[in-house]
């Protein structure tokens, strides 16, 4: 199913269809402030297996990202963040950054081998926020990125739908996406280390 949502006034009817799908354990593709992503409810870990399978990974071998609607929500899924890191993260988000932090027991154990670290994001995208606010819980997400494909398959929601319509439940059309992923900032050792330069400027740090 392809559902069109508009940033300025997302349809409550369409949002309900999307969030009911997620609450039922469905998998959706949705827009962010960077690239389109696969997403499922943090409370439906079985759906993670579907996403990992689509991308050709085992669940514990793939790096999923926790997508939150606020710092308050983010903080309930990670261990306490030191004050000096919290100030950086709070200033950078919402925005095109992923911060690697230590997860707590609210995050599904199926994601981890030994050490429990996860990437966390608050995208600066009205459609993402509308979905999260309606859902009431974070999404677990993985980007729709394949280096061996034409750029249109990463950015055009109609072409994304053509490719994945038999593998996911809903593709959310929020207009053309970006081709540049988020900047990844590793905070797992209580220090800041840029491990991927993406859309977010690294001179911010």
Long-range contacts (C-beta under 8 A, 24 or more apart in sequence): 1-165, 1-169, 1-170, 1-171, 2-157, 2-158, 2-161, 2-165, 2-170, 2-171, 2-173, 3-170, 3-171, 3-172, 3-173, 4-173, 5-127, 5-130, 5-172, 5-173, 5-174, 6-127, 7-125, 7-126, 7-127, 7-174, 7-175, 8-126, 10-126, 10-127, 10-130, 12-134, 15-130, 15-131, 15-134, 16-134, 17-170, 18-131, 18-134, 18-170, 18-172, 19-131, 19-134, 19-135, 21-169, 21-170, 22-131, 22-135, 22-139, 23-135, 26-168, 26-169, 26-170, 27-51, 27-54, 27-167, 27-168, 27-169, 28-168, 28-169, 28-170, 28-171, 28-172, 29-144, 29-157, 29-160, 29-161, 29-164, 29-168, 29-170, 29-171, 29-172, 30-127, 30-128, 30-131, 30-139, 30-172, 30-174, 31-125, 31-127, 31-128, 31-157, 31-172, 31-174, 31-175, 31-177, 32-67, 32-121, 32-123, 32-125, 32-128, 32-141, 32-177, 33-94, 33-95, 33-96, 33-123, 33-124, 33-125, 33-128, 33-178, 33-199, 34-96, 34-123, 34-143, 34-177, 34-178, 34-180, 34-181, 34-182, 34-198, 34-199, 35-143, 35-144, 35-145, 35-154, 35-155, 35-177, 35-178, 35-179, 35-180, 35-181, 36-143, 36-144, 36-154, 36-155, 36-157, 36-160, 36-177, 37-65, 37-67, 37-141, 37-142, 37-143, 37-144, 38-141, 38-142, 38-143, 38-144, 38-168, 39-67, 39-139, 39-140, 39-141, 40-139, 40-140, 40-141, 41-135, 41-137, 41-139, 41-140, 42-66, 42-77, 42-106, 42-107, 42-108, 42-137, 42-138, 42-139, 42-140, 43-137, 45-108, 45-110, 45-111, 47-140, 48-108, 48-110, 48-111, 48-140, 50-167, 50-168, 51-140, 51-142, 52-142, 54-164, 54-167, 54-168, 55-142, 59-110, 59-111, 60-110, 60-111, 60-112, 60-113, 62-142, 63-119, 63-142, 64-111, 64-118, 64-119, 64-140, 64-141, 64-142, 65-98, 65-118, 65-119, 65-120, 65-121, 65-140, 65-141, 65-142, 66-103, 66-107, 66-118, 66-119, 66-120, 66-121, 66-138, 66-139, 66-140, 66-141, 67-121, 67-122, 67-123, 67-128, 67-132, 67-138, 67-139, 67-140, 67-141, 68-120, 68-121, 68-122, 68-132, 68-138, 69-122, 69-129, 69-132, 69-133, 69-138, 70-122, 71-122, 73-138, 74-120, 74-122, 74-138, 76-104, 76-106, 77-103, 77-104, 77-106, 77-107, 77-118, 77-120, 77-138, 78-102, 78-103, 78-104, 78-118, 78-120, 79-103, 79-104, 81-187, 82-190, 85-187, 85-190, 85-192, 88-192, 88-205, 89-187, 91-204, 92-185, 92-200, 92-204, 93-121, 93-122, 94-122, 94-123, 94-124, 94-125, 94-129, 95-122, 95-123, 95-124, 95-200, 96-123, 96-124, 96-180, 96-182, 96-183, 96-198, 96-199, 96-200, 97-121, 97-182, 97-183, 97-184, 97-185, 97-200, 98-182, 98-183, 98-184, 98-185, 99-185, 99-187, 100-184, 100-185, 100-186, 100-187, 100-188, 100-195, 101-187, 101-188, 102-188, 108-140, 111-140, 117-188, 119-184, 121-182, 125-174, 127-172, 127-174, 131-172, 143-181, 145-181, 151-179, 154-179, 155-179
